[in-house]
Amino acid sequence: MSPSLRTALARPMKWVRERAGVLARFGVVGVAGIVVNLGVFNALRLGPLGPDDSVGGNDDRVVTAKVIATVVSILFAWVAHRGWTFKGQRRHRPATELTLFGAVNAVAIVVEAGLVALTHHGFGWTSLLADNASSLVGIGLGTVVRYFGFTVFVFPGGGREDPSA
């Protein structure tokens, strides 16, 4: 590796090393949150919010199931981040912290859905592959928004490893 490339990579690598544990816990909670979201969604769709044949093709209960699943996964993620990822980094009362957590998630959802809307409606990329690709990129961007939003607003000081943790 050339000295100039090594110098260019030194700062980002130091940033990652200083936050490796937090980043790993953040990722684990994120994956678990996806499992919770999909689990609740499918449990609702296979149970009380399953298809209603009496309304034909106008069944909006799938949207209701998705909203409930998303709210449950956000609450799960807040508890997990609060008690594990950013343990000891609390600076707010729980109600304030949950409100900030929700606000950061709202911004991330706008980023994720906005990218899908832009590519699907703005660019006319309407294939299933294009929608899934933009959704995955949106999830990545939303994850970056969440990490920085959580470390700056919700759990200040939570970006670096706490030596006492």
N, C-alpha and C positions, 0 to 999 in steps of 0.2 A: 504494500500500500504506500502510495506516495505521501511525502510529508504534508503537502497542502491538503490532500484528502483527509489525512489523519487529523489535522488541525480543524478542518471543517466539521468533522464528525465528533470531535472531542466534547464540545458543549452539549449537543443533544444526547450523547451517550452518558455523560455525567448526570444530566437531568433524569434520564431513564433509570440509571443505577440508584440515584437518591430516592426514587419513588417506586422501585420495583415491587416491593411488598404491597403497597397501596394499589398499584396498577393491577397486580395479580388478583388481589381480593376484589377490586372493582369488577374485573372480568368475570370472576366466579359468580358474584352476585348478579351480574348482568345475564349470564347464561341461565342461572337458576330462575331469574325473573321471567325469562322467555318460557321456561318449562312451566312455571306457575301460570303464566298468561295462557299458554296453549292448553294446559290441563283444565283450568277453570272454563275456558271457552268451550272445549269439547265436552266437558261434563254437563255444561248448561245446554249445549246443542243436542246431546244425546238424552238429556233428561227433561227438565221442566220447560226449557225454551226450544224444544225440538220443533221440527216442521209442523205447521198447522195447515192441514189440507183444506180446511174450510175457507181460507183466504186466498187460495190459488197461488199465483206467483207474486203476490204483494205482501209477503211475510217479512216484516221488518224486525222480527225477533232475533235474527242473526246479528243485527247491529246492536241490539240491547245486550245480547250475550257478549259481544266484543267489548262494549263499553264497561260492563261489569268486570270482565276478565282483566281489562287494562287497569281499572281502578284497584282491583285486588293485587295485581302484580306491582303497581306503584307503591301501595302500602307495604307489601312484602319487602320491596327494595329499600324503602325508607328505614324499616326496622333493621334490616340486615346491614345497610350502610352505617346506620347510627350505632349499632352494637358491635360491628366487626370491622368493616372497611375503614371507617373514620373514627374508631373508638378513641375516646379521650380528646376529640377535636370539637366537641360541642361548644358553641358560643351563644346559642339562643335557647329560649324556652321551647319545649316540645311543640306547642301549637304554632309558634312562629317558624320553627324549623320545618315543620310539615308544610306550612304555607309556602315557604321559600322553595322547598323540595318540589312541590306541585308546580310552582311557577317555572322553575328550571325545566321540568318535564314538559310543560306546555310549550315552551320555546323549542325544545328538541322535537316535539311532535310536529310543530309547524314546519321546522326544517325538513323533517322526513317526508311529511305529506306534501309539502310545497315542492320538493324536488320531483316527486312522482307526478304531481299536477303539471309542473313545468314540462317535463319530458312527454307526458301523455297528451296533454291538451295543447301546450305551447309549441312543442316540436313535432307533434303528430306521430310520435313513436308509440304505437298502440299495441304492439304484439305482446304476448305473454312474457316472452324473453326480455323485451325492453322494460316492461313494467317491473319484473322481478329484479333486473339489473339496477334500475334506478332506485328500487326499494332497498336493495342491499347497500348501495352507495349512501342513500339517505340514512339508513340505520348507522352506518359508520360515522357520518357527519353528526347525527344526533348523539351518538356515544361520545364524541369529542366535546360537543356542547354540554352534555350532562357532566362529564368529568370536570371540565373547567368551571361550570356553573356551581357544581357541588363544592369544589375546593375553594372558590372565591366567595360565594354567597351563603351556602348552607353550612358547610363545615370548614370555616376559614382556618388556614394552617394545616389542613388535612392533606396537602399535596406531597409533603415530605414524610418520610418515616419518622415516627416518634420513638426515640431511643428507649423510652421507658415502657413502651408497649410490649 
